[in-house]
Amino acid sequence: MELNRVVITGIGVISAIGNNLDDFWNNLVNGVSGADHITQYDASKFKTQIACEVKGFDIAQFIDKKDARKMDRFTHFGIASSDMALADAGLDKNNINPDRVGVIVGSGIGGVQTFQQEVSDFAKGDGTPRFTPFFIPRMICDICAGQISIRHNLRGPNFAVMSACATSTNAIMEAYNLLRLNKADVILAGGSESTINEAGMGGFVSMKALSERNDDPKTASRPYDKDRDGFVMGEGCGILVMETLKSALARGARIYCEVAGAGATADAYHITAPHPDGLGAKNVMRAALEDAEMAPEDIDYINTHGTSTPLGDGAEVKAILSVFGEHAYKLNISSTKSMTGHCLGAAGVIEAIAAIKSVAHDIVPPTINHFTDDPDIDPKLNFTFNKAQYRTVRAALSNTFGFGGHNACVIVKKYVA
């Protein structure tokens, strides 16, 4: 059976550094940090008081307020991003077969804001259950995919994947495989997350996973820096319109790039810590390269998981050196989490968008906030510190790793007719 080629024809994104693709990319290339003091709740008693919040977002620009009240904030992001992605791809009800268009959009945590509000309201009462009938439909992780499907009458494969911070890369991989196997013509794939509230932040604070650099939020996310002290929580959403090449060509679509391959593995090591030698990360990059039928030398840029945690950054660098050998020193490497924060279930797709745009424009976005080399991380590697670099990017690889030991990797390359 001949497999379909798969291309990217549309992108929608909501993030701390832009609520549309142009703003997101311009700020990414210019090294703009989205971190600041938290405004969504009073964080004054929390050890971490900073995050990369989405700013200036108004769901009323997309749906009416009555419908919006039936959804959690993470679904709001998904609705807006999917609208933008479909428009960017030039798709509407007049040029698609809804039975052949799917939606695979996940979330690492889902409607934690809804969960906190409903349980808190119940706890304040006399024990009489007065939960809204929208409690469960607002909260569950698959509802974002369901709402997008309902909104646009898309009747192809529709589900969510959930693999912590690897979620949306796994969603891209699932969409890629279904399209290759001709199970659909178009799939909207990605992830959405909004966890900047007392419960979401409190859990990560208690794990000591977050930066406590409250006096300097803009520089708090410091991947690969000697003084990194944890990640900065982010929120947002990314949606890709993934399409078979046959479908894209038939309608004369603009093509950003081609999806070359993908891989998924497990560390099988620890519930939160990465394997110290980056074993799962090595295996997932090798799996993606094998799937793409590419050699390590074919890759020019790696958008790393790079969370700015003491353990995670070093383990990933070990894995890159193991897989890429001497070619590792010819790569550009960067962690865009230094600007967007760590968007958990949306991280993979937001970082895949950075990789897609780097392939399309031959620009590698920077890793900002580098001040001091870490003696345990090879300084000869090009981490694209502090300033974007122009270079030919034939292919880019994007890594995401999640609690539970989940690893996912996707490779995109320049489209050649």
DABEL-V945172 format. One record per residue. N is the residue number from 1. RES is the residue in one letter. SS is DSSP state (H for helix, E for strand, C for the rest). OMEGA is omega in radians with two decimals (none if undefined). NEAR is the number of other C-alpha atoms within 12 Angstrom. Layout:
n:N res:RES ss:SS omega:OMEGA near:NEAR
n:N res:RES ss:SS omega:OMEGA near:NEAR
This chain:
n:1 res:M ss:C omega:3.11 near:6
n:2 res:E ss:C omega:-3.12 near:8
n:3 res:L ss:C omega:3.07 near:16
n:4 res:N ss:C omega:2.89 near:27
n:5 res:R ss:C omega:-3.05 near:34
n:6 res:V ss:E omega:-3.10 near:45
n:7 res:V ss:E omega:3.06 near:44
n:8 res:I ss:E omega:-3.10 near:48
n:9 res:T ss:E omega:-3.14 near:42
n:10 res:G ss:E omega:-3.12 near:38
n:11 res:I ss:E omega:2.98 near:47
n:12 res:G ss:E omega:-3.08 near:45
n:13 res:V ss:E omega:2.99 near:50
n:14 res:I ss:E omega:-3.08 near:54
n:15 res:S ss:E omega:3.10 near:55
n:16 res:A ss:C omega:-3.13 near:47
n:17 res:I ss:C omega:3.07 near:41
n:18 res:G ss:E omega:-3.13 near:33
n:19 res:N ss:C omega:3.00 near:36
n:20 res:N ss:C omega:-3.01 near:35
n:21 res:L ss:H omega:-3.09 near:33
n:22 res:D ss:H omega:3.14 near:22
n:23 res:D ss:H omega:3.13 near:20
n:24 res:F ss:H omega:-3.07 near:36
n:25 res:W ss:H omega:3.14 near:39
n:26 res:N ss:H omega:3.13 near:26
n:27 res:N ss:H omega:3.12 near:29
n:28 res:L ss:H omega:-3.10 near:42
n:29 res:V ss:H omega:-3.11 near:37
n:30 res:N ss:C omega:3.03 near:25
n:31 res:G ss:C omega:-3.11 near:34
n:32 res:V ss:C omega:3.10 near:35
n:33 res:S ss:C omega:3.08 near:39
n:34 res:G ss:C omega:-3.06 near:43
n:35 res:A ss:C omega:3.07 near:41
n:36 res:D ss:E omega:3.09 near:33
n:37 res:H ss:E omega:-3.07 near:30
n:38 res:I ss:C omega:3.12 near:32
n:39 res:T ss:C omega:-3.02 near:20
n:40 res:Q ss:C omega:3.05 near:25
n:41 res:Y ss:C omega:3.13 near:22
n:42 res:D ss:C omega:-3.09 near:17
n:43 res:A ss:C omega:-2.99 near:23
n:44 res:S ss:C omega:-3.13 near:15
n:45 res:K ss:C omega:3.14 near:15
n:46 res:F ss:C omega:3.09 near:26
n:47 res:K ss:C omega:3.03 near:24
n:48 res:T ss:C omega:-3.06 near:39
n:49 res:Q ss:C omega:-3.07 near:35
n:50 res:I ss:E omega:3.10 near:41
n:51 res:A ss:E omega:3.03 near:52
n:52 res:C ss:E omega:-3.12 near:46
n:53 res:E ss:C omega:2.94 near:41
n:54 res:V ss:C omega:-3.03 near:41
n:55 res:K ss:C omega:3.02 near:26
n:56 res:G ss:C omega:3.14 near:16
n:57 res:F ss:C omega:-3.14 near:25
n:58 res:D ss:C omega:-3.11 near:19
n:59 res:I ss:H omega:3.13 near:29
n:60 res:A ss:H omega:3.05 near:17
n:61 res:Q ss:H omega:-3.06 near:18
n:62 res:F ss:C omega:3.14 near:22
n:63 res:I ss:C omega:-3.11 near:23
n:64 res:D ss:C omega:-3.00 near:15
n:65 res:K ss:H omega:3.13 near:14
n:66 res:K ss:H omega:3.11 near:11
n:67 res:D ss:H omega:-3.11 near:19
n:68 res:A ss:H omega:-3.13 near:25
n:69 res:R ss:C omega:3.14 near:21
n:70 res:K ss:C omega:-3.04 near:26
n:71 res:M ss:C omega:2.98 near:38
n:72 res:D ss:C omega:-3.12 near:39
n:73 res:R ss:H omega:-3.13 near:39
n:74 res:F ss:H omega:3.07 near:50
n:75 res:T ss:H omega:3.03 near:50
n:76 res:H ss:H omega:3.13 near:43
n:77 res:F ss:H omega:-3.12 near:49
n:78 res:G ss:H omega:3.11 near:53
n:79 res:I ss:H omega:-3.11 near:47
n:80 res:A ss:H omega:-3.10 near:39
n:81 res:S ss:H omega:3.13 near:46
n:82 res:S ss:H omega:3.06 near:49
n:83 res:D ss:H omega:-3.12 near:37
n:84 res:M ss:H omega:-3.13 near:34
n:85 res:A ss:H omega:3.12 near:35
n:86 res:L ss:H omega:3.11 near:38
n:87 res:A ss:H omega:3.14 near:25
n:88 res:D ss:H omega:-3.14 near:28
n:89 res:A ss:H omega:-3.11 near:34
n:90 res:G ss:C omega:-3.13 near:23
n:91 res:L ss:C omega:3.00 near:34
n:92 res:D ss:C omega:-3.04 near:23
n:93 res:K ss:C omega:-3.10 near:16
n:94 res:N ss:C omega:-3.08 near:10
n:95 res:N ss:C omega:3.04 near:20
n:96 res:I ss:C omega:2.99 near:28
n:97 res:N ss:C omega:-3.02 near:21
n:98 res:P ss:H omega:3.11 near:26
n:99 res:D ss:H omega:-3.10 near:21
n:100 res:R ss:H omega:3.12 near:27
n:101 res:V ss:E omega:-3.09 near:39
n:102 res:G ss:E omega:3.10 near:44
n:103 res:V ss:E omega:3.06 near:52
n:104 res:I ss:E omega:-3.08 near:53
n:105 res:V ss:E omega:-3.09 near:55
n:106 res:G ss:E omega:3.06 near:51
n:107 res:S ss:C omega:-3.14 near:51
n:108 res:G ss:C omega:-3.06 near:47
n:109 res:I ss:C omega:3.12 near:43
n:110 res:G ss:C omega:-2.99 near:48
n:111 res:G ss:C omega:-3.12 near:39
n:112 res:V ss:H omega:3.09 near:35
n:113 res:Q ss:H omega:3.08 near:32
n:114 res:T ss:H omega:-3.12 near:37
n:115 res:F ss:H omega:-3.13 near:31
n:116 res:Q ss:H omega:-3.08 near:26
n:117 res:Q ss:H omega:-3.09 near:23
n:118 res:E ss:H omega:-3.14 near:25
n:119 res:V ss:H omega:3.10 near:23
n:120 res:S ss:H omega:3.11 near:19
n:121 res:D ss:H omega:3.13 near:19
n:122 res:F ss:H omega:-3.10 near:17
n:123 res:A ss:H omega:-3.13 near:15
n:124 res:K ss:H omega:-3.07 near:13
n:125 res:G ss:C omega:-3.09 near:13
n:126 res:D ss:C omega:-3.14 near:9
n:127 res:G ss:C omega:3.08 near:12
n:128 res:T ss:C omega:-3.11 near:11
n:129 res:P ss:C omega:3.10 near:15
n:130 res:R ss:C omega:-3.13 near:17
n:131 res:F ss:C omega:3.07 near:21
n:132 res:T ss:C omega:3.08 near:20
n:133 res:P ss:C omega:3.11 near:15
n:134 res:F ss:C omega:-3.12 near:21
n:135 res:F ss:H omega:-3.09 near:25
n:136 res:I ss:H omega:3.12 near:23
n:137 res:P ss:H omega:3.07 near:24
n:138 res:R ss:H omega:-2.93 near:35
n:139 res:M ss:H omega:-2.95 near:34
n:140 res:I ss:C omega:-2.99 near:32
n:141 res:C ss:C omega:-3.08 near:39
n:142 res:D ss:C omega:-2.99 near:37
n:143 res:I ss:H omega:3.12 near:40
n:144 res:C ss:H omega:3.09 near:50
n:145 res:A ss:H omega:-3.14 near:47
n:146 res:G ss:H omega:-3.13 near:33
n:147 res:Q ss:H omega:3.09 near:38
n:148 res:I ss:H omega:3.12 near:44
n:149 res:S ss:H omega:-3.12 near:33
n:150 res:I ss:H omega:-3.09 near:20
n:151 res:R ss:H omega:-3.04 near:26
n:152 res:H ss:H omega:3.11 near:28
n:153 res:N ss:C omega:-3.11 near:22
n:154 res:L ss:C omega:-2.93 near:33
n:155 res:R ss:C omega:3.06 near:29
n:156 res:G ss:C omega:-3.13 near:31
n:157 res:P ss:C omega:-3.05 near:31
n:158 res:N ss:E omega:3.11 near:36
n:159 res:F ss:E omega:3.08 near:33
n:160 res:A ss:C omega:2.92 near:39
n:161 res:V ss:C omega:-3.13 near:37
n:162 res:M ss:C omega:3.12 near:36
n:163 res:S ss:C omega:3.14 near:36
n:164 res:A ss:H omega:-3.04 near:37
n:165 res:C ss:H omega:3.08 near:46
n:166 res:A ss:H omega:-2.98 near:50
n:167 res:T ss:H omega:-2.98 near:49
n:168 res:S ss:H omega:3.00 near:54
n:169 res:T ss:H omega:3.03 near:57
n:170 res:N ss:H omega:3.09 near:48
n:171 res:A ss:H omega:3.09 near:53
n:172 res:I ss:H omega:-3.13 near:54
n:173 res:M ss:H omega:3.11 near:42
n:174 res:E ss:H omega:3.12 near:39
n:175 res:A ss:H omega:3.13 near:47
n:176 res:Y ss:H omega:-3.10 near:47
n:177 res:N ss:H omega:3.10 near:34
n:178 res:L ss:H omega:3.11 near:33
n:179 res:L ss:H omega:3.10 near:39
n:180 res:R ss:H omega:-3.09 near:31
n:181 res:L ss:C omega:3.06 near:19
n:182 res:N ss:C omega:3.10 near:28
n:183 res:K ss:C omega:3.10 near:25
n:184 res:A ss:C omega:3.05 near:36
n:185 res:D ss:C omega:-3.09 near:41
n:186 res:V ss:E omega:3.01 near:48
n:187 res:I ss:E omega:2.98 near:55
n:188 res:L ss:E omega:-3.05 near:59
n:189 res:A ss:E omega:3.08 near:59
n:190 res:G ss:E omega:-3.10 near:61
n:191 res:G ss:E omega:-3.12 near:63
n:192 res:S ss:E omega:-3.09 near:61
n:193 res:E ss:E omega:3.02 near:57
n:194 res:S ss:C omega:-3.04 near:47
n:195 res:T ss:C omega:-3.10 near:43
n:196 res:I ss:C omega:3.03 near:45
n:197 res:N ss:C omega:-3.04 near:35
n:198 res:E ss:H omega:-3.09 near:31
n:199 res:A ss:H omega:-3.11 near:25
n:200 res:G ss:H omega:-3.13 near:36
n:201 res:M ss:H omega:-3.10 near:39
n:202 res:G ss:H omega:3.13 near:25
n:203 res:G ss:H omega:3.14 near:21
n:204 res:F ss:H omega:3.08 near:29
n:205 res:V ss:H omega:-3.11 near:28
n:206 res:S ss:H omega:3.08 near:17
n:207 res:M ss:C omega:-3.06 near:18
n:208 res:K ss:C omega:3.14 near:21
n:209 res:A ss:C omega:-2.99 near:30
n:210 res:L ss:E omega:3.02 near:38
n:211 res:S ss:C omega:3.07 near:42
n:212 res:E ss:C omega:-3.13 near:30
n:213 res:R ss:C omega:-3.04 near:26
n:214 res:N ss:H omega:-3.11 near:26
n:215 res:D ss:H omega:-3.09 near:16
n:216 res:D ss:H omega:-3.01 near:21
n:217 res:P ss:H omega:-3.07 near:31
n:218 res:K ss:H omega:-3.11 near:31
n:219 res:T ss:H omega:-3.05 near:40
n:220 res:A ss:C omega:3.12 near:44
n:221 res:S ss:C omega:-3.00 near:51
n:222 res:R ss:C omega:3.14 near:48
n:223 res:P ss:C omega:3.06 near:51
n:224 res:Y ss:C omega:3.11 near:49
n:225 res:D ss:E omega:-3.12 near:37
n:226 res:K ss:C omega:-3.04 near:26
n:227 res:D ss:C omega:3.09 near:25
n:228 res:R ss:C omega:-3.06 near:34
n:229 res:D ss:C omega:-3.14 near:28
n:230 res:G ss:C omega:-3.09 near:38
n:231 res:F ss:E omega:3.05 near:48
n:232 res:V ss:C omega:-3.12 near:53
n:233 res:M ss:E omega:3.05 near:52
n:234 res:G ss:E omega:3.03 near:46
n:235 res:E ss:C omega:3.12 near:54
n:236 res:G ss:E omega:-3.07 near:55
n:237 res:C ss:E omega:2.97 near:60
n:238 res:G ss:E omega:3.08 near:57
n:239 res:I ss:E omega:3.05 near:55
n:240 res:L ss:E omega:2.91 near:56
n:241 res:V ss:E omega:3.12 near:52
n:242 res:M ss:E omega:-2.93 near:53
n:243 res:E ss:E omega:3.02 near:50
n:244 res:T ss:E omega:3.14 near:37
n:245 res:L ss:H omega:3.13 near:35
n:246 res:K ss:H omega:-3.14 near:24
n:247 res:S ss:H omega:-3.12 near:34
n:248 res:A ss:H omega:3.14 near:33
n:249 res:L ss:H omega:-3.10 near:19
n:250 res:A ss:H omega:-3.14 near:14
n:251 res:R ss:C omega:3.08 near:21
n:252 res:G ss:C omega:-3.06 near:15
n:253 res:A ss:C omega:2.95 near:27
n:254 res:R ss:C omega:-3.09 near:27
n:255 res:I ss:C omega:3.08 near:36
n:256 res:Y ss:C omega:-3.07 near:34
n:257 res:C ss:E omega:3.08 near:42
n:258 res:E ss:E omega:3.02 near:38
n:259 res:V ss:E omega:-3.02 near:47
n:260 res:A ss:E omega:-3.08 near:41
n:261 res:G ss:E omega:-3.13 near:40
n:262 res:A ss:E omega:3.13 near:43
n:263 res:G ss:E omega:3.09 near:39
n:264 res:A ss:E omega:3.12 near:38
n:265 res:T ss:E omega:3.04 near:31
n:266 res:A ss:E omega:3.02 near:31
n:267 res:D ss:C omega:-3.06 near:29
n:268 res:A ss:C omega:-3.00 near:21
n:269 res:Y ss:C omega:-3.00 near:19
n:270 res:H ss:C omega:-3.08 near:16
n:271 res:I ss:C omega:-3.12 near:17
n:272 res:T ss:C omega:-3.07 near:24
n:273 res:A ss:C omega:3.05 near:28
n:274 res:P ss:C omega:3.00 near:38
n:275 res:H ss:C omega:-3.02 near:32
n:276 res:P ss:C omega:3.10 near:25
n:277 res:D ss:C omega:3.14 near:24
n:278 res:G ss:C omega:-3.04 near:34
n:279 res:L ss:H omega:-3.14 near:30
n:280 res:G ss:H omega:3.11 near:39
n:281 res:A ss:H omega:3.06 near:46
n:282 res:K ss:H omega:-3.05 near:37
n:283 res:N ss:H omega:-3.08 near:30
n:284 res:V ss:H omega:3.09 near:39
n:285 res:M ss:H omega:3.09 near:45
n:286 res:R ss:H omega:3.12 near:34
n:287 res:A ss:H omega:3.13 near:31
n:288 res:A ss:H omega:3.10 near:36
n:289 res:L ss:H omega:3.12 near:34
n:290 res:E ss:H omega:3.12 near:23
n:291 res:D ss:H omega:-3.13 near:24
n:292 res:A ss:H omega:-3.05 near:30
n:293 res:E ss:C omega:-3.12 near:17
n:294 res:M ss:C omega:3.05 near:26
n:295 res:A ss:C omega:3.08 near:23
n:296 res:P ss:H omega:-3.11 near:33
n:297 res:E ss:H omega:3.13 near:23
n:298 res:D ss:H omega:-3.11 near:28
n:299 res:I ss:C omega:3.11 near:39
n:300 res:D ss:C omega:-3.05 near:38
n:301 res:Y ss:E omega:3.00 near:49
n:302 res:I ss:E omega:2.94 near:53
n:303 res:N ss:E omega:-3.00 near:51
n:304 res:T ss:C omega:3.01 near:50
n:305 res:H ss:C omega:2.92 near:51
n:306 res:G ss:C omega:-2.99 near:49
n:307 res:T ss:C omega:-3.04 near:50
n:308 res:S ss:C omega:3.05 near:43
n:309 res:T ss:C omega:-3.09 near:36
n:310 res:P ss:H omega:-3.09 near:32
n:311 res:L ss:H omega:-2.97 near:30
n:312 res:G ss:H omega:-3.07 near:36
n:313 res:D ss:H omega:-3.10 near:45
n:314 res:G ss:H omega:3.14 near:35
n:315 res:A ss:H omega:-3.14 near:34
n:316 res:E ss:H omega:3.10 near:46
n:317 res:V ss:H omega:3.07 near:44
n:318 res:K ss:H omega:-3.14 near:28
n:319 res:A ss:H omega:3.13 near:31
n:320 res:I ss:H omega:3.13 near:44
n:321 res:L ss:H omega:3.13 near:30
n:322 res:S ss:H omega:-3.08 near:24
n:323 res:V ss:H omega:-2.98 near:30
n:324 res:F ss:H omega:3.07 near:29
n:325 res:G ss:H omega:-3.12 near:19
n:326 res:E ss:H omega:3.13 near:15
n:327 res:H ss:H omega:3.12 near:24
n:328 res:A ss:H omega:-3.10 near:29
n:329 res:Y ss:H omega:3.07 near:27
n:330 res:K ss:H omega:-3.14 near:26
n:331 res:L ss:C omega:2.77 near:35
n:332 res:N ss:E omega:3.12 near:40
n:333 res:I ss:E omega:3.01 near:47
n:334 res:S ss:E omega:3.03 near:51
n:335 res:S ss:C omega:3.13 near:55
n:336 res:T ss:C omega:3.00 near:61
n:337 res:K ss:H omega:3.07 near:56
n:338 res:S ss:H omega:3.13 near:56
n:339 res:M ss:H omega:-3.07 near:54
n:340 res:T ss:H omega:-2.91 near:55
n:341 res:G ss:C omega:-3.12 near:52
n:342 res:H ss:E omega:-3.03 near:57
n:343 res:C ss:C omega:3.04 near:51
n:344 res:L ss:H omega:-3.08 near:50
n:345 res:G ss:H omega:3.09 near:47
n:346 res:A ss:H omega:-3.04 near:58
n:347 res:A ss:H omega:-3.05 near:57
n:348 res:G ss:H omega:-3.09 near:60
n:349 res:V ss:H omega:3.11 near:55
n:350 res:I ss:H omega:3.11 near:60
n:351 res:E ss:H omega:3.02 near:58
n:352 res:A ss:H omega:3.08 near:54
n:353 res:I ss:H omega:3.08 near:53
n:354 res:A ss:H omega:3.11 near:49
n:355 res:A ss:H omega:3.13 near:50
n:356 res:I ss:H omega:-3.13 near:45
n:357 res:K ss:H omega:3.10 near:39
n:358 res:S ss:H omega:3.08 near:43
n:359 res:V ss:H omega:-3.09 near:38
n:360 res:A ss:H omega:-3.00 near:31
n:361 res:H ss:H omega:3.14 near:27
n:362 res:D ss:C omega:3.05 near:27
n:363 res:I ss:E omega:3.07 near:33
n:364 res:V ss:E omega:3.12 near:46
n:365 res:P ss:C omega:-3.00 near:47
n:366 res:P ss:C omega:2.79 near:43
n:367 res:T ss:E omega:-3.09 near:44
n:368 res:I ss:C omega:3.05 near:40
n:369 res:N ss:C omega:3.02 near:36
n:370 res:H ss:C omega:-3.12 near:30
n:371 res:F ss:C omega:-3.03 near:19
n:372 res:T ss:C omega:3.10 near:18
n:373 res:D ss:E omega:3.02 near:21
n:374 res:D ss:C omega:-3.10 near:23
n:375 res:P ss:C omega:3.13 near:13
n:376 res:D ss:C omega:3.13 near:18
n:377 res:I ss:C omega:-3.01 near:27
n:378 res:D ss:C omega:-3.09 near:23
n:379 res:P ss:C omega:-3.12 near:22
n:380 res:K ss:C omega:3.06 near:22
n:381 res:L ss:C omega:-3.12 near:28
n:382 res:N ss:E omega:-3.14 near:30
n:383 res:F ss:C omega:3.12 near:41
n:384 res:T ss:C omega:-3.05 near:37
n:385 res:F ss:E omega:2.87 near:33
n:386 res:N ss:C omega:-3.12 near:32
n:387 res:K ss:C omega:3.10 near:25
n:388 res:A ss:C omega:3.13 near:32
n:389 res:Q ss:E omega:3.08 near:28
n:390 res:Y ss:E omega:3.05 near:20
n:391 res:R ss:C omega:3.03 near:22
n:392 res:T ss:C omega:3.09 near:23
n:393 res:V ss:C omega:3.13 near:35
n:394 res:R ss:C omega:-3.13 near:34
n:395 res:A ss:E omega:3.13 near:44
n:396 res:A ss:E omega:3.14 near:52
n:397 res:L ss:E omega:-3.14 near:53
n:398 res:S ss:E omega:-3.11 near:55
n:399 res:N ss:E omega:2.93 near:57
n:400 res:T ss:E omega:-3.12 near:55
n:401 res:F ss:E omega:-3.07 near:52
n:402 res:G ss:E omega:2.99 near:45
n:403 res:F ss:C omega:-3.03 near:30
n:404 res:G ss:C omega:3.12 near:25
n:405 res:G ss:C omega:-3.13 near:31
n:406 res:H ss:E omega:3.12 near:39
n:407 res:N ss:E omega:3.10 near:45
n:408 res:A ss:E omega:-3.04 near:48
n:409 res:C ss:E omega:3.08 near:53
n:410 res:V ss:E omega:3.10 near:52
n:411 res:I ss:E omega:3.04 near:54
n:412 res:V ss:E omega:-3.11 near:49
n:413 res:K ss:E omega:3.11 near:42
n:414 res:K ss:C omega:3.11 near:31
n:415 res:Y ss:C omega:3.05 near:25
n:416 res:V ss:C omega:-3.09 near:17
n:417 res:A ss:C omega:none near:12
